Structures are given as C-alpha cells and as structure tokens.
C-alpha cells in the first residue's frame, strides 16, 4: 500500500493521536503509525491545570468539542464514566526516615500539600492510560485519520520535499511519502535513531531509575497518617486525592488512585541498579526500609505486567536537537527527567500546541524553518529547567525543608502560567517560564546553595522566596503557612 501524507506521526499514544487530530483539523493529511496496539499498560498518568487548560483550548481552537469534558474531573465523570480516571486535587508530599515509622509533626514540617483546584468538579485527573490513549486513537480513526498499528517502520529516507519510509504490518507492506515527520513515540526513539541525533543525556543532573506497577486493594494513606497522630483536617484537600509522594533519602514513591480501585504505585530511585536482586526482592527491601509505606501494601495485589514489577535503568534522556527542517520530536520523545511534580503530560501538550501553531501559521513557507529552530530552543530551555528543579528536589530529600524550597520554582511558575492562560494575556512562550533569564539564573544560584553545606534551609528558603517573587501568586514560602497551600486560583 502506498500512502501520501503531509504529516507522518510515529506513535499513537495520547500525544500522537492528538497531534494527528490537530493536523487533520488544520486541513493537513496525517498518517498515524504505531509499533504496538491498544489497550496497553503505560505510566505517565497525572495531569495538571496547565495540561487541562491546553486540552480545553484545543477543543475550541480546533473544533474538537468532545475534548472539553476531559479537561476536568467533574465533567469527565459526567460525560465519560466508561473511561477510567482518578481524582487529583493537588500534590501531597510526606518525608520518611529510613527504618522508622512516619511521625507527623504539629507544624507539618515533614509534609507539603499544594492544592490545584477548588474541589472535585474542577479538579485535575489521573489518566488510566490504557483507556485514555485507546480512546484518543479511536477518535483519530473516527475523524478519518489513517491509522496503522502493529507496524514496524524501516529506515527514513530523505527525498525532495520530504521523506519516504517503508513499513511492515503483518504481511502488508506500506510505503509512506510524507512532507513532515513527528516523533511521538516517547522513549521509542525513532527519529533519534533515523537522524542520528546527538545524545545529550550526559548534560542532565538528575539520575533516577524506576520500579513500579499497578495494584488493587491498596488502602489509602490518610487513615494510616491519622493513626500515626496526623491531623488531616489541617490539609487543604484529602491527601490521597492527589499525586501522593512519599519521599526519603535516596528517592521517592508515587501513588495515583483511579476510580476503579487500581492504584499506580512505584519508586523513582537514585541508587545504581542492583545486581543479583530481583525487582520483587528490591521492592521488599524498600518496604522494610519504609515501614509506614509498607503497612498498606501488605493487603495490595500487583495486577500489571502479568503480576511482575517493572524495573528500568536510568530514566533520563535528552536529544541535542528536537526539531529541524520538516521534522520534530514531541517533548515526550525528545527528553524525560522524572515523574516528580507531574511535568510530563503538560510539557508534551505545550509541545503539541507549539507545533500545531507553527503548521497553522507557516506550513509550506520559509518561516517554518525558523519556527522549528525556536521550537528546539524552547524545548532545550524547558528540559534544563525541569532537570534543575527535579535534581534540586532530589538533593533536598535528605533535608525536607530544602526540597520544599526547590519545589517552589515549579509551583510558582506553574500557578503563574495557569493564571496567564486563564486570563488570555501574556501566555509565556516557554513551559514554566523556563526561558526567563532572571528566573534561570536564580534557579542556578539556588542549586549552588543546595550544594553548599554552610547554607541553612532557612537561608535557602529566603533566597527562593525572593527569587520567585515576580511569579508568586499563590503565597508560596509564606510565613505561617506550615507547608499547607489551599487553592487560590
């Protein structure tokens, strides 16, 4: 089969399917190709207000009204109860000491809760990716996008005016001629291999690896927290209705609850991959190290991956170039830092928004090349900013107050960006204002202070409070807040 396309999109997760739909609505001819099939187990499940605002904007700008209900928890549940999601009211963090039960403190010094919504109706969601990705692929097909799953693509060949690639789908042979190629394959690395893009992972500060799965019958943390002496009434929202983080010296655990009783749970660890230790044994060792985390898991059952935990090597990746003449990698394919602070989905949607805007304004014009150069520049600034915030947060796991200080670079810029999007004025060019030179310089200085043992946690907090002042709409770093931040949007 021979196909002519304006845009070939490699990868049919949520990002690839959305990109295909936007291209179609712009009058372009997309073709969507994936090496796998839906439904499938995927992590990267937690949205944020920026992500939801972008989905909402896509619905209006590109005449995709069915996207609007998926932008908030309340409308999702009313409109699509068959699609599994989870309630996310914000971010909750709890600091654990190795080998000891969690001990709540009256001033919440070992906790941080930052709300992201007024209540459940306007809240964010956790996406059960098996459901959500499959649904978006179905929407692309329903819109008339040619979609080929279970397809192995061969080498990409440059030709006059674009690209040619062959593929195999069972016994079927495909030849696709396309003007533009988008890599939406996540860590699949299709364009990085085909174009021999430079590997820039060595420039990243963050180092972590993963150990994770999906579980059922996992009790909530709040009853355990209360039984240990905690006061959940002080929290601005129920701490389990969140991206729940259990942090400790050496890593952190996430827990994301879906409404069907499944919980996505896993560790991001800074230690080297252990030799001669199975993933299950490593999990048991971590549970022994974190007794308050372990207690709820005593009744939980692992259901993903055939009942086996998934363990990865280093999670971080970065290409030295994310776009060029007639090609681009979405942020999820061009780089990844860590799931800490849930930046991944929003960052990828920012990239899709940016790319669709370039097509809308400059398709088949000389200005497209300059726009793609800017796309790359912004991505590189964004991945460096996220890396510095996450690496700084990791360094602060030992001394929780320092971690809290470093997270404020994320929360301040996220809240500020959300406000700008809602007001429709001065939407920042870069995700999290990552290309702001003053902010970038302050983040670097804060990171240097983290590495200086003579700088106290209080002094670091004061420095960060001053640095984020131009962006701080949420009262972050406020005296008397006790690490509890209600939603002020």
C-alpha positions in Angstrom: 0.0 0.0 0.0 1.3 3.4 -1.0 0.3 6.5 1.1 0.9 10.2 0.6 0.8 12.3 3.7 1.5 15.8 4.8 2.4 14.6 8.3 3.6 11.2 9.4 3.2 10.7 13.2 5.1 7.9 14.7 3.5 6.7 18.0 -0.2 6.5 18.8 -0.3 7.3 22.4 -2.3 10.3 23.6 0.3 12.7 22.2 0.5 11.1 18.7 -3.3 10.8 18.3 -3.9 14.4 19.4 -1.2 15.6 17.0 -2.9 13.7 14.2 -6.3 15.2 15.1 -4.9 18.8 15.2 -3.2 18.3 11.8 -6.4 17.0 10.3 -8.4 20.0 11.6 -5.8 22.3 10.0 -6.5 20.7 6.7 -3.4 18.6 6.5 -3.3 14.9 5.7 -1.9 13.0 8.7 -0.9 9.3 8.9 -0.6 7.7 12.3 1.6 4.7 12.8 2.4 2.7 16.0 4.5 -0.4 16.6 2.1 -1.7 19.2 -1.7 -1.8 19.8 -4.3 -0.5 22.2 -5.1 -1.1 25.0 -1.7 -1.2 26.7 -0.1 -0.6 30.1 1.6 2.8 30.2 2.6 5.1 33.1 2.8 8.9 33.0 -0.7 9.4 34.2 -1.1 12.6 36.2 -2.4 15.8 34.7 -2.0 19.4 36.0 -4.1 22.6 35.4 -1.8 23.6 32.5 -2.5 20.3 30.8 -6.2 20.7 31.2 -6.3 24.3 30.1 -4.5 23.2 26.9 -6.9 20.4 26.2 -9.7 22.9 26.7 -8.1 25.3 24.3 -7.7 22.6 21.7 -11.4 21.9 21.9 -12.3 25.4 20.9 -9.5 26.4 18.6 -9.5 23.2 16.5 -13.3 22.4 16.7 -12.9 19.3 18.8 -15.7 19.8 21.3 -15.5 16.2 22.6 -12.2 17.2 24.3 -13.8 19.7 26.6 -15.3 17.3 29.1 -11.9 15.6 29.5 -10.4 18.7 30.9 -11.7 18.4 34.4 -12.6 15.6 36.7 -16.3 16.5 37.2 -17.2 16.9 33.5 -15.2 13.7 32.7 -17.2 11.6 35.2 -20.5 13.0 34.0 -19.7 12.6 30.3 -17.5 9.5 30.1 -18.0 7.2 33.1 -16.8 4.3 31.0 -13.3 5.9 30.7 -11.3 5.3 33.9 -9.7 8.2 35.6 -8.8 9.3 39.1 -9.4 12.5 41.2 -6.4 14.8 41.5 -6.9 17.8 43.8 -3.2 18.7 44.0 0.2 17.5 45.2 1.0 15.9 48.6 4.4 15.0 49.9 5.4 13.1 53.1 9.0 12.8 54.3 10.0 9.4 55.7 13.1 8.4 57.7 14.7 5.0 56.9 13.7 2.2 59.2 11.3 4.3 61.2 7.5 4.9 61.2 6.4 8.2 59.8 6.0 10.7 62.7 3.6 13.6 61.9 4.8 16.9 63.3 2.5 19.6 64.7 3.9 22.2 62.3 3.7 19.9 59.3 7.5 20.3 58.8 7.7 16.9 57.1 4.7 17.4 54.9 3.8 19.6 51.9 0.4 19.9 50.3 -0.3 22.2 47.4 -3.9 22.4 46.1 -4.6 22.7 42.4 -8.4 23.1 42.4 -11.4 24.4 44.4 -13.0 21.0 44.6 -13.6 17.7 42.7 -15.7 19.3 40.0 -12.8 21.5 38.6 -10.1 19.1 39.7 -7.3 17.5 37.6 -7.3 13.8 36.7 -5.1 10.8 36.7 -5.5 9.2 33.3 -5.7 5.4 33.1 -3.6 5.5 30.0 -4.8 2.2 28.7 -8.3 3.7 28.5 -7.4 7.3 27.6 -4.8 6.5 24.9 -7.1 4.0 23.2 -10.0 6.5 23.3 -7.9 9.2 21.5 -6.7 6.7 18.9 -10.4 5.8 18.3 -11.3 9.4 17.9 -8.5 9.9 15.3 -9.8 6.9 13.3 -13.4 8.2 13.6 -12.1 11.6 12.2 -10.7 9.8 9.2 -7.0 9.7 10.1 -5.3 6.6 8.5 -4.0 4.6 11.5 -1.7 1.6 11.3 -1.0 -0.3 14.5 1.4 -3.3 14.9 3.5 -1.7 12.2 7.3 -1.9 12.1 8.8 1.1 10.3 12.1 0.8 8.3 14.7 3.4 7.6 13.6 7.0 6.9 14.8 8.3 3.5 15.0 12.0 2.7 13.6 13.0 -0.7 12.8 16.2 -2.5 10.1 17.9 -0.5 10.0 15.5 2.4 10.5 11.8 3.5 9.8 8.3 2.4 9.6 5.3 4.8 8.5 1.7 4.3 6.8 -0.4 6.9 5.5 -3.9 7.6 2.1 -4.7 9.1 1.9 -8.4 9.2 2.0 -9.5 5.6 1.1 -6.0 4.4 3.8 -3.7 3.0 3.5 0.1 3.4 5.3 2.9 1.7 4.5 6.3 3.1 5.6 9.6 1.5 5.3 12.5 3.9 6.3 16.1 3.9 6.8 16.3 7.7 7.6 13.6 10.3 6.7 13.9 14.0 8.1 11.5 16.6 5.5 10.9 19.3 6.9 7.5 20.3 8.1 8.5 23.8 11.2 6.5 24.6 10.9 4.6 21.3 13.5 6.9 19.8 12.5 6.6 16.2 13.8 9.9 14.8 16.8 10.0 17.2 18.0 6.7 15.5 17.0 7.6 12.0 18.6 11.1 12.0 21.5 10.1 14.3 20.6 12.9 16.7 23.1 13.7 19.4 22.5 12.1 22.8 22.6 14.9 25.4 21.8 12.8 28.4 25.2 13.5 29.9 24.2 17.1 30.4 21.4 16.2 32.8 21.9 16.4 36.6 19.0 14.1 37.6 19.8 10.4 37.9 17.0 8.0 38.7 15.5 4.7 37.7 12.1 3.2 38.1 10.4 0.2 39.9 6.6 0.2 39.5 3.3 -1.4 38.7 -0.5 -1.2 39.1 -2.1 -2.5 42.3 -5.5 -3.3 43.6 -6.7 -3.4 47.3 -4.3 -0.7 48.4 -5.7 1.1 51.4 -5.5 4.9 51.5 -2.7 6.7 53.2 -4.9 9.2 55.2 -6.2 6.7 57.7 -2.7 5.4 58.3 -1.5 9.0 58.7 -4.2 9.8 61.2 -3.5 6.7 63.1 0.1 7.8 63.4 -1.1 11.1 65.0 -1.5 13.2 61.9 -4.3 15.8 61.6 -5.8 15.5 58.2 -8.2 18.4 59.0 -5.2 20.7 58.5 -4.8 19.6 54.9 -6.3 21.8 52.2 -7.7 18.6 50.4 -7.7 14.9 51.1 -4.1 13.8 50.7 -4.9 10.7 48.7 -6.9 12.7 46.1 -3.6 13.8 44.7 -0.3 12.9 43.2 0.8 11.4 46.5 4.6 11.4 47.1 6.4 9.5 49.8 9.9 10.9 49.8 13.0 9.6 51.6 16.8 10.0 51.3 17.6 8.2 48.0 14.3 8.5 46.2 10.5 8.8 46.3 7.4 6.7 45.8 4.3 7.8 43.8 0.7 6.7 44.4 -2.0 7.7 41.9 -5.5 6.3 42.6 -8.0 5.5 39.9 -11.7 5.3 40.5 -11.9 1.6 39.5 -9.8 0.6 42.6 -6.5 0.4 40.8 -3.5 2.4 42.1 -0.4 3.2 40.1 2.5 3.0 42.5 6.2 2.9 42.1 9.6 4.2 43.1 12.0 6.6 41.5 15.4 5.6 42.9 18.8 7.3 42.9 20.7 4.1 43.7 22.5 2.0 40.9 20.6 -0.9 39.5 21.4 -3.8 41.9 23.0 -7.0 40.6 21.5 -10.3 41.5 18.5 -8.8 43.2 15.1 -9.3 41.6 12.6 -6.5 41.3 10.4 -8.3 43.8 13.2 -8.6 46.3 14.2 -5.0 45.8 10.6 -3.9 46.4 10.5 -6.0 49.7 13.8 -4.3 50.8 12.3 -0.9 50.2 9.1 -1.8 52.1 11.3 -2.9 55.0 13.1 0.4 54.9 9.8 2.4 54.9 7.5 0.7 57.4 4.7 3.2 57.3 4.5 2.8 53.5 4.8 -0.9 53.8 1.8 -1.4 56.1 -0.9 -0.6 53.5 0.8 -2.7 50.8 0.5 -5.8 53.0 -3.0 -6.2 51.5 -2.3 -4.9 48.0 -2.1 -7.1 44.9 0.1 -6.4 41.8 -2.0 -6.8 38.7 0.0 -5.2 35.8 2.7 -6.9 33.6 1.5 -10.4 34.4 1.9 -9.8 38.1 5.5 -8.8 37.8 7.0 -5.4 38.8 8.7 -3.4 36.0 12.2 -2.2 36.7 14.1 0.2 34.5 17.6 1.5 34.1 18.2 5.3 34.1 15.0 7.1 33.2 16.6 10.4 32.0 17.0 11.1 28.3 17.6 14.1 26.1 18.4 14.7 22.5 20.7 17.5 21.5 18.2 18.7 18.8 14.4 18.4 19.0 13.4 19.8 15.6 14.8 20.5 12.1 13.6 21.1 8.5 10.4 19.1 8.2 10.7 17.1 11.4 10.1 17.4 15.1 10.1 15.3 18.3 7.4 16.0 20.8 8.8 16.7 24.3 7.9 13.2 25.4 10.2 11.8 22.7 12.9 14.5 22.9 13.6 14.1 26.6 12.4 13.0 30.0 13.6 13.8 33.5 11.4 12.2 36.2 7.8 11.9 37.2 8.4 14.1 40.2 6.0 17.1 40.1 4.0 15.7 37.2 5.5 17.8 34.5 5.4 15.2 31.6 1.9 15.4 30.2 1.7 19.2 30.4 5.1 19.6 28.8 4.1 17.4 25.9 0.9 19.2 25.4 2.8 22.5 25.3 4.9 21.0 22.5 1.9 19.8 20.6 0.3 23.3 20.9 3.5 24.9 19.7 4.0 22.6 16.7 0.3 22.9 15.6 0.7 26.7 15.8 3.7 26.6 13.5 1.8 24.5 11.0 -1.2 26.8 11.2 0.9 29.9 10.6 3.8 28.7 8.4 3.0 25.5 6.7 4.8 25.3 3.4 6.5 28.7 3.9 10.2 29.6 4.5 9.2 30.8 8.0 8.6 27.2 9.2 12.3 26.5 9.5 12.9 29.5 11.8 9.9 28.4 13.8 11.2 24.9 14.2 14.6 26.3 15.4 12.7 28.3 18.1 10.8 25.1 18.9 14.1 23.4 19.6 15.5 26.3 21.6 12.4 26.4 23.8 12.4 22.6 24.4 16.1 22.7 25.4 15.5 25.5 27.9 12.4 23.7 29.3 14.2 20.4 29.8 17.1 22.1 31.5 14.7 24.0 33.8 12.8 20.8 34.8 16.1 19.0 35.3 17.4 21.7 37.7 14.2 21.7 39.7 13.9 17.9 39.9 17.6 17.4 40.6 17.4 20.1 43.3 14.4 18.4 44.8 16.2 15.1 44.9 19.1 16.7 46.7 16.7 18.1 49.2 15.1 14.7 50.1 17.7 14.4 52.9 16.6 17.7 54.4 12.9 18.1 53.6 12.8 21.9 54.1 15.3 22.3 51.3 13.2 20.1 49.0 10.2 22.2 49.7 12.2 25.3 48.8 13.3 23.9 45.4 9.7 22.7 44.5 8.6 26.4 44.8 10.3 27.1 41.5 7.9 24.6 39.9 4.7 25.6 41.8 5.3 29.4 41.4 5.8 29.2 37.6 3.0 26.7 37.1 0.5 28.8 39.0 1.6 31.9 37.3 1.3 30.2 33.8 -2.1 28.9 34.7 -3.3 32.4 35.6 -1.9 33.8 32.4 -3.7 31.2 30.3 -7.0 31.7 32.1 -6.8 35.5 31.6 -5.7 35.1 28.0 -2.9 37.6 28.3 0.9 37.2 28.1 0.9 33.4 27.9 4.6 32.6 28.4 6.5 31.3 25.4 8.2 28.6 27.4 6.7 25.9 29.7 7.1 27.1 33.3 8.7 30.3 32.0 11.9 28.3 31.5 13.5 30.9 29.2 13.2 33.8 31.6 16.9 34.7 32.2 16.4 36.1 35.7 14.5 33.0 36.8 17.0 30.6 35.3 19.8 32.5 36.9 18.1 32.3 40.3 17.4 28.6 39.9 21.1 28.0 39.2 22.1 30.1 42.3 19.6 28.1 44.4 21.1 24.8 43.2 24.6 26.1 44.1 23.3 26.9 47.6 21.9 23.4 47.9 25.4 22.0 47.3 26.9 24.4 49.9 26.6 22.8 53.3 27.1 26.1 55.1 23.8 27.4 53.6 20.9 26.6 56.0 17.4 25.5 55.0 16.0 28.8 56.2 18.5 30.8 54.2 17.7 28.8 51.1 14.0 29.3 51.6 14.5 33.0 52.0 16.5 33.1 48.7 13.9 31.2 46.8 11.1 33.3 48.2 12.8 36.4 46.8 13.7 34.7 43.5 10.1 33.6 42.8 8.5 36.9 43.9 7.6 38.1 40.4 5.7 34.8 39.8 4.4 34.1 43.2 0.6 34.3 43.0 -0.1 31.5 45.5 1.5 32.9 48.7 4.3 30.3 48.4 7.0 30.4 51.0 4.7 32.4 53.2 5.4 32.7 56.9 2.9 30.7 58.9 1.7 28.6 56.0 3.2 25.4 57.6 3.6 23.9 54.1 -0.2 23.9 53.6 -1.3 25.8 50.5 -5.1 26.0 49.6 -6.1 26.8 46.0 -6.1 30.5 45.3 -7.0 30.4 41.6 
